[in-house]
Amino acid sequence: MQFAGLCRRYSHYFVYRYRLSRYSQNLYMQTTRLIAAFLTALLLSGCGEKASTSVAPSNKVRVGYIGLTCEAPIFSAVEKGFFKEEGLDVSLVKCEWANYKDVLALGGFDITHHLVMYFLKPIEQGLDVKFTGGIHRGCLRVQAGANSSIRKIQDLRGKRIGVPGMGTPPFIFANRVLGANGIDPGKEITWRVFPAGELGLALDKGEVDAVADSEPIGSLLLAQGKVKNVADQAKDAPYKDEYCCAVIVSGKFLAAQPKAAAAATRALLKAAKWVETNPAAAARLSVEKKYLASNPELNTVAISHLRYVPSVAGADAAVKSAAAEMKIAGMLSPSTDVTDLARRAFAHLDGVSDDWLQNVQVEKVAGGQVPPDQDIRLFAELILQGGEESCCKARKSLASKE
C-alpha cells in the first residue's frame, strides 16, 4: 500500500529529526500510534458499515457477511426475527473476502458463520476468534471437465487446478483433499487463479484440468454439463458428515458480552433449522432482499445441495478433523498440537447445546420446499437464457450417472 510506505517513511524521518531531543521517543510513539490508528480505520473501511473497535452494548450485535449462497441463515435470522426473539438489536456489516478475517479480529463486527478451514490457520497464528456451533455441511467441490479422464483425486497429480483465489475456501479444501490422498499440493499441482464466474470458461479453453469452487458455481457448472465431481464435500466421506461452516465469534466480544454471544449463536442456529425446512423460501428471501446476486431458481438448487442441520458437537468434531487433515496437507505448522488448537478454537456457550437444538421448532412455509423437478426447471431456465447446448449436455451427464 503506497500510503503505508509513506507512513513508514515519515515515521523514520521523525525519529532521525528528533533523535537528539529528549522528547524524541515520545514523539515517535505518538506518531506511530497515529499511523496505526489510521491504517486500522482504513482497513475497517472495507466494510459497508462504519465500524468501531469498541465493544457493542449487550443488546446490540453486528453480523458480518459477504453475500454468499450458504449465508442464508444470516439473512433468514434477520428477516424472520430470530435475533429479535433473542432480545438483540442486529445490524449487518457487508465485507469483502480480502479483509474478512481481519475486520472480525479488529472489532468491525461481532459474529458471523463461515468456513472452519478458512479460520483455522489464522487461529493457529493467534487470531482471537471462537467457533460456537455448526451451521451446515457440504458447500465445496473439486470438479474436472465432463469429458476428462480425471475420475478420482489421484488422477489430479501433476495437473492444473483453477481456483477463485489462493487461500480461499475452495483452494483450502482442494489442498486438504489432495494432501489426504498423498499428493503434495505445493509441488505436484499447478494452481491457476480465475474469477469464480470464469472457472467454467477456463475449463472450456483448456487452461486448467480441474477447478475447485463453492456454491452456487459448482451447481451451475454441473447444470451446464461442463463438469463432473471429483471430490464433493456434500457426498464424499469423511467430508459429508463434517460441518464446513460454523458460527464464529470475536474473542473480545465473547469475553465482554458472553450472553449476547450466546443469544446471537442461538439465533443463527435456529435460522439454520429454518433454512433446512424451507430451502426454497430461504433462497427466494436471499435474492429478493438483495443479499446476494443470483436468481431464485439457481439459488434454490444450490441451497438444496447443502444440509442445514445445526449441531454444537458436530462443529467441535469438525474443528478437530479439519485441523488434523490441514496439518497433513502442510497448511498448518508441523509443530502445531492439533488437540490444543481445536481446544483454543472452540467455545461452548451457556444455553447453546444439542439438547436445546432438539427442542427448537420452526415453521414450515407453504411453497418453501424444493419441488421434485427443481433441477429440470433450472435446466429449462438455462435454455431460455440461450444455454440449450449446456442443458442437453447436463441431461446426458445426469443420465449417465443413473
Backbone hydrogen bonds, N-H to C=O, Kabsch-Sander energy under -0.5 kcal/mol:
donor,donor_aa,acceptor,acceptor_aa,energy
5,G,1,M,-1.8
6,L,2,Q,-2.2
7,C,3,F,-2.6
8,R,4,A,-2.3
9,R,5,G,-2.3
10,Y,6,L,-2.7
11,S,7,C,-2.3
12,H,8,R,-2.2
13,Y,9,R,-1.8
14,F,10,Y,-2.3
15,V,11,S,-1.8
16,Y,12,H,-2.2
17,R,13,Y,-3.0
18,Y,14,F,-2.0
19,R,16,Y,-0.9
21,S,18,Y,-1.3
24,S,21,S,-1.7
27,L,23,Y,-2.4
28,Y,24,S,-2.8
29,M,25,Q,-2.3
30,Q,26,N,-2.4
31,T,27,L,-2.5
32,T,28,Y,-2.8
33,R,29,M,-2.4
34,L,30,Q,-2.2
35,I,31,T,-2.5
36,A,32,T,-2.7
37,A,33,R,-2.5
38,F,34,L,-2.3
39,L,35,I,-2.6
40,T,36,A,-2.2
41,A,37,A,-2.2
42,L,38,F,-2.4
43,L,39,L,-2.2
44,L,40,T,-2.5
45,S,41,A,-1.2
46,G,43,L,-1.8
47,C,44,L,-1.7
48,G,94,K,-3.0
52,S,107,G,-0.5
60,K,57,P,-1.9
61,V,89,D,-2.0
63,V,61,V,-0.5
63,V,91,S,-2.7
64,G,62,R,-0.5
64,G,111,I,-2.0
65,Y,93,V,-1.9
71,E,68,L,-1.3
72,A,69,T,-1.2
74,I,71,E,-1.2
75,F,71,E,-1.5
76,S,72,A,-2.9
77,A,73,P,-2.6
78,V,74,I,-1.4
79,E,75,F,-2.6
80,K,76,S,-2.9
81,G,78,V,-0.8
82,F,77,A,-1.2
83,F,77,A,-1.4
85,E,81,G,-2.1
86,E,82,F,-0.8
86,E,83,F,-0.6
87,G,84,K,-2.2
88,L,83,F,-2.3
89,D,59,N,-4.0
90,V,88,L,-0.7
91,S,61,V,-1.9
93,V,63,V,-2.7
94,K,92,L,-0.5
95,C,65,Y,-2.7
99,N,96,E,-0.7
100,Y,96,E,-0.7
100,Y,97,W,-1.0
103,V,99,N,-2.7
104,L,100,Y,-1.7
105,A,101,K,-2.3
106,L,102,D,-2.2
107,G,104,L,-1.2
108,G,103,V,-3.5
109,F,103,V,-0.5
110,D,62,R,-2.4
111,I,62,R,-1.7
112,T,248,I,-1.7
114,H,246,A,-2.4
116,V,244,C,-3.0
119,F,115,L,-0.8
119,F,116,V,-1.1
120,L,116,V,-1.2
121,K,117,M,-0.6
123,I,119,F,-2.2
124,E,120,L,-2.5
125,Q,121,K,-1.7
126,G,123,I,-1.6
127,L,122,P,-2.9
129,V,127,L,-1.5
130,K,249,V,-2.5
131,F,345,A,-3.4
132,T,247,V,-2.1
133,G,247,V,-0.7
134,G,311,S,-3.4
135,I,245,C,-2.7
136,H,245,C,-1.2
137,R,307,R,-1.4
141,R,213,D,-2.4
142,V,231,A,-2.6
143,Q,211,V,-3.3
144,A,228,K,-2.1
145,G,209,D,-1.0
146,A,226,K,-2.4
148,S,145,G,-2.0
151,R,149,S,-0.5
155,D,152,K,-1.4
156,L,153,I,-2.3
157,R,154,Q,-1.2
158,G,188,E,-2.8
159,K,156,L,-2.4
161,I,190,T,-2.5
162,G,210,A,-3.1
163,V,192,R,-2.6
168,T,165,G,-1.4
172,I,168,T,-2.5
173,F,169,P,-2.9
174,A,170,P,-2.4
175,N,171,F,-2.3
176,R,172,I,-2.5
177,V,173,F,-2.6
178,L,174,A,-2.6
179,G,175,N,-2.8
180,A,176,R,-2.1
181,N,177,V,-0.8
181,N,178,L,-1.0
182,G,179,G,-1.5
183,I,178,L,-2.5
187,K,184,D,-0.7
188,E,184,D,-3.1
190,T,159,K,-2.3
191,W,189,I,-0.6
192,R,161,I,-2.4
194,F,163,V,-2.2
198,E,195,P,-2.5
199,L,196,A,-1.2
202,A,198,E,-2.1
203,L,199,L,-1.7
204,D,200,G,-2.3
205,K,201,L,-2.3
206,G,203,L,-1.3
207,E,202,A,-2.2
208,V,202,A,-0.9
209,D,160,R,-2.5
210,A,160,R,-1.5
211,V,143,Q,-3.3
212,A,162,G,-2.5
213,D,141,R,-2.1
215,E,139,C,-1.1
217,I,214,S,-1.0
218,G,214,S,-1.2
220,L,216,P,-2.4
221,L,217,I,-2.6
222,L,218,G,-1.9
223,A,219,S,-2.6
224,Q,220,L,-1.9
225,G,222,L,-1.3
226,K,221,L,-2.1
227,V,221,L,-0.8
228,K,144,A,-2.2
230,V,142,V,-3.1
231,A,142,V,-2.1
233,Q,140,L,-2.4
233,Q,231,A,-0.5
235,K,232,D,-1.1
236,D,232,D,-3.0
239,Y,236,D,-0.8
240,K,236,D,-1.9
241,D,238,P,-0.6
242,E,239,Y,-1.8
244,C,136,H,-1.0
244,C,242,E,-0.6
245,C,136,H,-1.6
246,A,114,H,-2.8
247,V,133,G,-3.4
248,I,112,T,-2.9
249,V,130,K,-3.1
250,S,110,D,-2.6
251,G,128,D,-2.8
254,L,250,S,-2.6
255,A,251,G,-2.2
256,A,252,K,-2.1
257,Q,253,F,-3.2
261,A,257,Q,-2.4
262,A,258,P,-2.1
263,A,259,K,-2.4
264,A,260,A,-2.7
265,T,261,A,-2.0
266,R,262,A,-2.4
267,A,263,A,-2.1
268,L,264,A,-2.0
269,L,265,T,-2.5
270,K,266,R,-2.6
271,A,267,A,-2.0
272,A,268,L,-1.9
273,K,269,L,-1.7
274,W,270,K,-1.9
275,V,271,A,-2.4
276,E,272,A,-2.2
277,T,273,K,-1.8
278,N,274,W,-2.1
280,A,368,G,-1.7
281,A,368,G,-1.5
282,A,278,N,-2.6
283,A,279,P,-2.2
284,R,280,A,-2.3
285,L,281,A,-2.5
286,S,282,A,-2.3
287,V,283,A,-1.7
288,E,284,R,-3.3
289,K,285,L,-2.1
290,K,287,V,-1.6
291,Y,286,S,-2.3
292,L,286,S,-1.0
294,S,292,L,-0.9
299,N,295,N,-2.7
300,T,296,P,-2.0
301,V,297,E,-2.0
302,A,298,L,-2.4
303,I,299,N,-2.6
304,S,300,T,-2.4
305,H,301,V,-0.8
305,H,302,A,-0.9
306,L,303,I,-1.8
307,R,137,R,-1.8
308,Y,306,L,-0.6
309,V,307,R,-1.5
311,S,134,G,-1.2
315,A,311,S,-0.8
316,D,312,V,-2.0
317,A,313,A,-2.3
318,A,314,G,-2.0
319,V,315,A,-2.2
320,K,316,D,-1.4
321,S,317,A,-2.5
322,A,318,A,-2.8
323,A,319,V,-2.0
324,A,320,K,-1.9
325,E,321,S,-2.0
326,M,322,A,-2.4
327,K,323,A,-1.9
328,I,324,A,-1.6
329,A,325,E,-2.1
330,G,327,K,-1.2
331,M,326,M,-2.6
332,L,326,M,-0.8
336,T,333,S,-1.7
338,V,336,T,-0.9
341,L,337,D,-2.6
342,A,338,V,-2.6
343,R,339,T,-1.9
344,R,340,D,-2.3
345,A,341,L,-1.8
346,F,342,A,-1.0
347,A,131,F,-2.8
349,L,347,A,-0.6
352,V,349,L,-1.7
353,S,351,G,-0.6
357,L,353,S,-2.1
358,Q,354,D,-2.1
359,N,355,D,-0.8
359,N,356,W,-1.0
360,V,357,L,-1.3
365,V,363,E,-0.7
368,G,365,V,-2.2
374,Q,371,P,-1.8
377,R,373,D,-2.5
378,L,374,Q,-2.0
379,F,375,D,-2.3
380,A,376,I,-2.2
381,E,377,R,-1.9
382,L,378,L,-2.1
383,I,379,F,-1.9
384,L,380,A,-2.0
385,Q,381,E,-1.3
386,G,383,I,-2.0
387,G,382,L,-3.0
391,C,387,G,-2.4
392,C,388,E,-2.3
393,K,389,E,-2.2
394,A,390,S,-2.6
395,R,391,C,-2.3
396,K,392,C,-2.3
397,S,393,K,-2.9
398,L,394,A,-2.5
399,A,395,R,-2.4
400,S,396,K,-1.9
401,K,397,S,-0.7
401,K,398,L,-0.9
402,E,398,L,-0.7
402,E,399,A,-0.8
